[in-house]
Amino acid sequence: MESEYISFYQNFNFDLLHKLTPYLANPLFNIEVDNGFAETYQHLKFVGIVIAFSYLCIKTKSWFFAPWALLFTYFFLDDSLQIHERLGSVIVSGFSFAPPFGLRRQDLGELCVTVTAGLIMLPPLLLAYYFGRPPIKKIFYNLALVLSLLVFFGVGVDMVHVVFVNNPIMSPVLAVIEDGGELLSISLFLWYALSLTRRASDAKQTLSEPTSPFEAFVRSDRVSLHATNARSDQEEFA
């Protein structure tokens, strides 16, 4: 986790040095620039998260983490191919109405694409949560908290930024909050996913029942639960 904080801190400082000083004049240091250093690093984190959740599916011999791998695959493709921007333009190309709150038609189109993608991705996540044992539910709860943080910065702050895009003071501040918040949220996801893979690798036994994907975890010394406890699957995954 410390390395993720350092990486975020470096990206943030590079952006400030780029904007406020004559140093680091290369526009790729700007965290708002497409295909800049910060976005490239973000893409690498997306790939790492997908690999981590895919590994968990294999290690636990279950499908519970497959929806998360699918979700972050979409995030990677959307961020690298600008899916919601392009589809948003197509959606609003035939409309001439003026959106409220100072938003552009393009912004509403992008929001429609994002909401639609969320509605498609949500059912598999809910099914995995519903059929998961308590340890799985605990992990999903933690992941949902970080996801809500990502949505707050990536969608909520983004919409506010659009409203103040012409404000010389608010616009740069909101831009840093939006992009910096996304960087930090994805770093938290990567750290948590990697911590789960480490626990899976350190588990002393492989799972024997796909319906209890963290049975090996709750028996391991790292989780500090007793293997002989008949109700171990009711303990929270720490």
N, C-alpha and C positions, 0 to 999 in steps of 0.2 A: 504494500500500500504506500510505503514511503516513496518508492520510485515513481508511482503515479502522481503523487503530490509534487515531486520535483519536476516531472515532465510538464504538468499543468503550470507550475510556477514559471518555468522557463518560457513556455509558449506565451504566457501572459506578459512577462517582462520583455520578451522580444517584440511583442505587439506595441507595448508602450514606448519602447526605445525607437521603434519604427515611426510611430506617430508624433512623438514629442521631441525628438532629437534628429539631427542630420545623420546620425549613425544608423546602420542597418537600413539603408535606403531601399533595398530590394523589396518591391511590393509583396513578394512571397512571404515576408515575415508578418504581413497583416493577417490577423485571424479571420477577417471577413472575406478575404480573397478566395475565389474558387480555385482549387488545385494548388493552394499555397501549402507551406510547410505544416501548418496546424491541421488543415483538412486532410493532408496525406497521412499524418500521424493518426488522425481520427479514423481513417479507413483501415489502417493497420489494426487498430483496437477493435473495430467491428469484426474483422476477420478472426482475430484472436478469440473474441467472445463466441462466434459461431463454432470455431474449432473446439472450444472448451465445452460447450453444451452438447456438441456431437459426441465428444469423448465420454461425457457423462451418460449419454444414452447407451453407448457401447459397454461401458464399465458396469453400469447398473442393470443392464439387460432389460431396459424398459423404454417406453416412449414418452415419459413424462416431460423430459426436457426438449423434445423435438419441436414443440411449438415455439419455445424461446429461440432455438437455433433458426427456425424459419423466420421469426420476427426480425432478428438481427441480420439475416440475409437480405430481407427487404430493406432494412435501414441502410445497409451497405450499397445495395443497388440504387436505391432512391437518392442517396447522397452523391454517389459517383456518376450516375447517369441523369440526375436531375429529373426524376420521373414526375414528381408532383408539380414541378414548375412547367414542364412540357405539357402534361395532361391538363393542368389548370388552364393553360392558354387555349387549348382546344375546346375545353368546356365552355369558356366565356366568350369564344370568338363570335358567336352568333347573337350575343346579348348586347344591349345598349343602355341598360339601366345604370343608375349611379348608386353604388353601394353606400350604406350609412357609415358614420363615425370616421369619415375621411379615408376609408379603405379603397383600394383599387379593385376593379373587376378581377384582375389577375390574382389578387390576394384571396378573394372569395373562391375562385377556381381552385387554387392550391389547397385551401382549407377543405373544400369538398373532396378532393382526392385523398387528403390525409385522413379525414373522417371515414371515408369509404374503406380505405386500407385497414384502419383500426377495427371497423366492424367485421371485416373478413378475418382478421387475425385473432379477434377476441374469443370466438367460440372454441377453438382448440385449446386455448389457455384455460378457459373456464372448465372444459371437460377434464383436462389434466388435473386441475385443482380439485374438482369434485371427486374424482376417483382416487386421488392420492391419499396416502395415510397421513397422520398428523405431522411427521417430520417433513413431508413434501409440502404440506400446506404452510408450514412455518417458513420454508425457503421461498415459496411463491409469494408469501406476504412480504418478505423482505425485498424480493425482486420487484414487486408491484410498487413499493415505496420509492425505489430508485427510478422506476419507469415514470411514476407521476412527477418526479423531479425533472426528468428529461422532457416530458410533455409541457411542463410549466415553462421551461426556458425555450424549448424549440417551437412551441405553438403560442403559448400565452404571451411571453415577452416579445416574440416575433411580431405578433399582431399589434402590440402597443408600440413597438419600434416603427411600424409602418405609419401609424397615426402621427408620430413625431419625426418622420423622416426628414422634414425640411427645417426642423428646429436645430440651430447650430450647436446648442448646448446639450439637449436631451438625446439627439440622435447618436452621437458617438458614445455617450454613456450607456445607452440601451444596447448598442451594438456589442460593446464589450461584455455587458451582463449576459446577453443572449448567447453569444458564441462561447464565452468563457464558461457559462453555466452548462452548456451542452458538453464541452470538453470534460468538465469535472464529473458530470453525470455518467458519461460513458466510461471514464476512468474508474468510477465506483462499480459499475457493472463488471468491468474486466477484472478488477480486484476480487469481487465476490465470486465470479465464475471460476477464477483460478484457485481461489481458496477451496471451493467445492471439489475441483479436480484433484487438488492435493490430498484432501481427505479421502477421496475415493481411491487414490493410488496407495495411501497408507493403510487402508482397511485390510484386516488380516484375512478376510474371507471374501469370495465373490458371492454375489446374491444368488440365492437358490429359488426365490419366488419373484417373478416380475411384478407382482402386485404389491410388493414391499421393497421398493428400490433402495431404501436406506437402512435396511436391516443390518448390513455389514457395517455401516457407519456407526449406528448406535451401539454396536458391540466393540468398537475400537477404543483404544486408550485415549485417543485424541479427543473424542467426544465426551469422555468421562462418564459413561453410563455402564451399568452392570449387565454383563451378558446373560446372567442367570435370571434377570428380572423378567417375569412373564409378561409384564406390561411395558416393556422397553419401547415398543413402537408407539406408546402413548406419550413418551417424553418429547420435549421440544428439542429440535436439532440446534445445538449451540455452535 
